[in-house]
Amino acid sequence: MKTVIKRIGVWELSLAVLLVVEILVLGAINPTFLNLENLLFATSDFTHILLAALPLTLVIITGGIDISGVSIMGLASITLGLAWVAGVNIFAALILALIAGLLAGGFNGAFIANTDVPPLVVTLGSLFMFAGIATGLPGILDKLGFSAYGAAGFSAYLYEGITGLPRSFTSLAHGSVWLVPYPILIVFIFALILSVILRRTRFGRSLYLIGVNVDAARYSGIPVKAVLVAAYMLSGFGAALAGVVLTSYVTSSRSDLGSEALLPIITAVVLGGTDIMGGSGTVWGTLLAGLVIGFLRQGLLAMGVTSDVIPIVVGGLLVVSVALKLGFASFNQYRLNRRALKNREPEEGGAPST
């Protein structure tokens, strides 16, 4: 049993127990919540949060942060829509959207790796920059003579989004394998890939070392700049993938998709056990925490709680999770100090005189 707990992690095991208890409590209040099919399809409402949070874990492990993901979602969404109405195959347009996310993440990573500007400041700036590009892209293309919009006219891009997407694309978010919806299946595959990268590769080990001590990582021969750029590119890719899945789910391409998801994304990573100062964290912890937050939001909405109150609950979870992590860290340090003092007492006392 101890071996199992050690392999899984105490924090992750606690989150798994919390998730089960949460579902049972919400099910006791609203019995329809315990229906397996309802539970699985409810995840489609928040899979974009999970897809963006999972690779953000890698960034925060390095001691960095990326808050521009919500803008990259909108940028990927509008890129996909504009490419499609221009006559590009919808799945080729999907690839272009993912490339846009990779480039956006690469921009963040290159700026952070080659300057002393804090990651929070860089990604705060790019948050507004990417949102501006996503919003202004249709207008820029219109000025350049790009007139592929339909009967609704150019204004539809700004106010209604690009609708009428092919069924072959929208089925990505609305189809399923038996009872398992495609979006949550994509989430688990993505989590598995990232977990293998983080735990089984030199790149993953480098992320942890950079988070613990960037100077030590540099002196150890780790290409710190390249690793940071790759981490932020993965974060951008995850945000773009989230934007694509969300576009399929709402069947509309919009530049503002996912704009409300920043708080849940960061909360999922921190609640999942990733140290905001860097050096520790797991992909599975983030996934479990994201499920806890997602089902909590769904349960509160089912109970009639307004959407204005839910951010207060999620924000409270973020504060509590940070406080708990700090409390556990202080308690562990206290125990280590006490143990060190006890081990030193016999040495300082010396051998008894005869």
N, C-alpha and C positions, 0 to 999 in steps of 0.2 A: 504493500500500500504506500509506504514512504517513497519507494522508487517511482511509482506512478505519479504521486504528487510532485516529486522533484522534477520529473520529466515534463509534466504539464505546466507546472508553475502554480504557486499558491494563489497569486492574484488572478490568474486566468481561471483557476478552479472556483474561486470565489465569485467571479463574474458569471460562470456557468450556472452555479447554484442560484445566484441572484436572478438570472434570466428565467429559470424554471419557476422560482417563487413568484416572480412578477407575472408570468403568464397564468399561473394558478390563481393568483389574487384577482387579476383582471377577469379571468374566466368565472370566478365565483360571483363577481359583480355583474358580469354580462356573459351568460352561458354560451352565446354564439361565438364568443371570442376563442373558445377551446376547440372549435371545429378545425381540423388539420388543414383542410383545403383553404379555409378563410385565413388561417395563420400564414400559410405559404404565399398566397396571392397578396396578402397585406404587405409583404416585403417589397413588392414592386413600387410602393409609394416612397420608399427611402433607400432603394439600392444605389441611387446616384450619390448619396451621402457615404455609403460604404466604399464605393469605387474610388471616390476622391480621398477618403480617409486612409485607406490601406497604404498607398505609396507615400502619403504624407508622413507616415510612421518612420520611413527610412530617412526622410529629411530631418525630422525632429531628433532622431537618434544621433545625427551629426552635430546637434546643438543649434541647428538652424530652424527656420520656420518659413512656410509658404502660405500666405493668405490670398494669393491671386487666383487660386483654383476656381473660385466661383465665377470669375470673369472669363477664365479659359473655357468653362462649360458653355457659356453663351457664345464665345468666339467660335468654338467647335461646331455648335449648333447652327449658327448663321452661315458658317463656311460650307457646311454640308448642304443646307437649303439653297444657297446661291449657286453652288456648283451643280446641283440637280436641275434647277430651272434653266441653267445655261446649256443643258443637254448632256451633262456627264452622267454616266450610269450611277445609280444610287449607291452601289457598294464601292465604286471608285470614289464617289463623293465622300463616303464614310472614311475611306483611307486618307483622303485629303484633310478631313477634319482631325483625324488622329495625328497626322503630320503637323498640323497647326499647333496642336497641344505640345508635341515634342519640341517644336521650335520655340514656343513660348517658354516652356520649362528650361530649355537650353539658354535662352536669353537671361532668365533669372540666375541660373547657375553660373554662367560666365561672368556676369556682373558681380555676383557675390564672391566668386573664387578669385577674382583679379583686383578687387578693391577692398578697402577696410570698412565699407559701408555696411552697417548691420543688416542681416537678412530681413528683419521686420520692416525696415525703412525701404529696402529695395522692392520687396513684394507688395508693400502698401502702394508704392508708386506704380508698379506694374498692374496692380489690381485696377486702378483707374485707367491706366493706359490701354490695357486689353479690353476693358469695358467700352472705352471710347472708340477703339478700333472696331469692335463688334457692332456698336450702334451706328457708327459712321460709314462702315464698309459698303452698305447698299448705296448710300449717297455718293461716295467716292466713285464707285463703279458706274453709277448713273451719269455723273459728270464726264466720265471717260467714254460714254456712248454705249455702256453695257445695258441693254434694254431687254432682258430676258423675262421680265416679270409678266404675269398673266393679266386676265381681265380686271382684276381688282386694282391694278395699277401700282405705282411705286409706293404709295402711302401704305399699302398693305404690309410691306416689309417693316415699316416703322411701328405700326399699331396693332396689326393682326398676326404677324408672323407669316411664314410660308407654309401653307397647308396643302392638302391633296397629295401627301407623300405616298409612294407606292405601298401596297399591302405587303409585298415581300420584305419591306423594311420595317413597317410598323409591327409585323408579327414577331420581331425580335423581342419586343417588350410584352407582347400579349399572347405569345405561344407558350407551350410547356412540354416537358417530357414527363408523361404520366401526370402526377400532381405537382411536379416541380417546375415553376415558371423559369423561362430562359434567363431573366435578369439575375435572380439569386444564384442560378447555376453559373453564370458568368462571374459573379462575385466570388464564389468558392474556388473556381479555377484560377482566377486572378490572385486570390489569397494564397493558394497553394504554390503558385509560381514565385510570388514575392517571398514567401516563407523559405523556399528552397534557396533563393538568391541570398537571403539574409543569413541563413544558418549554415549553408553548405558551400559557400563560395568565398574566395579571398576578398572579393568586392564587399560582401556583407560584413566580414570581419573588419575590413578597413573602415566601414561606417561607424562601427562601435568604437574603434580606437580613436578616430577623429573626434567623436563626441566626448571621449574621456580626456584626451589631451592632444590637440591638433599639432603642437610642436613635436611631441614624441612620435606621432604618426609620420610627420615629415622626415624626422631623423631616422625613422625605421625604413625609409625608402618608399613609402606609400605615395603615389602620385595624387596628392590631396586635391589639387585643382580639378583633375580629370574625374575623380570620384565624386566630388561635389556637383560638378556639371551633370554627371550621369544620374545622381540622386534627384536633382531638380527636374531633369528630363523625364524621369519616371513619374514624378509628381504631376508634371504637365500632361503626360500621357494618360494617367489615371483620371485627371479632371476632364480631359477631352473624351475619354471613354464614357465617363459619367454623363457628359453633355449629349453624346450620341444616344445612349440608352434612354435618357430623359426625353430627348426629342422623339424617339420612337414611341415612348409611353404616352406622351401628350399629343402625338400625331401632328406636331407643329414645330417648325424651326424658328426660334426666337433668339434675339441677342441678349435677353435678360433671364434666360432659363438658369435656375439654380442660384439666383442672387441671394436667396434667403437661407442658404445652406451653410454659411461659414461657421456659425456658432456650433451647430451639431457636429460638423466635421472635426473641428478642433477638440470638442468635448469627447468625441469617440476615441481620439488618439490618446488624450490625457487620461481619461477614465480607463482606457485599456492598459494602463500601466507604463506607458512611455514617459520617461523622465524629460520634462520640458527643458532641462538644462543639458540634455544629451547623454549618451553613453549607455542607455538601457531602453528596452522596449521589445515588443513582439507583435508580429502581424496578427496572430490569432487573438491576442488580447484586444487589439483594436476592433477586430471583427465581432467579438463577443460584446464589447462595449457598444458598438454601433447597433447591434441587434437589441440590446437593452434599451437604448435611447429610442430606436425606431418603434419598437412595440409599445413603449411607454407613451410616445406621441399618439400612436394609433388608439391605444386604450383610452387616453384622456379625451380624444376627439369623440370616441364612441360613447363616452360618459356625458357628453354635452359640454365639455370644457372648451371655451373659445380659443381660437388660434392665437389671440393676443396674450393669453396667459401661458401658453406652452413654452415660449422662449424664456420666461421667468423660471420655469421648472428646469429647463435644460441649462440655463446659466447657473442656477443653484447647484446642479450636479457637477458642473465644471469647477466651481469654487470648492465644493465638498471633496471632490476627487483630488484636487491639488493639495488641500489641507491634510487629507488622509495620507497621501504620499509623503508629504513633509513630516507628518507625525510618525509614520513608520520608519522613515530614514533617521529621525532624531532618536527614536527608541532603540533602533538597531545600533546606532553609534554609542548610545549610553551603555548598552549591554557589552559591546566590544571594549569600551573603556573600563568597565567594572571587571571584566575578565582579565584584562591586561594588568590592572592593579593587583588582583588576587594572585596572579602568576609572579608578580614582582616581590610580593611580601616576604616569602621564604628566602629569596636571594638577599634582600636588604637586611633581614634579621641575622643572617649568617648562621653558621653552625653553632649549636649550643656548647657552652664551655664545660670542661670536665673537672 
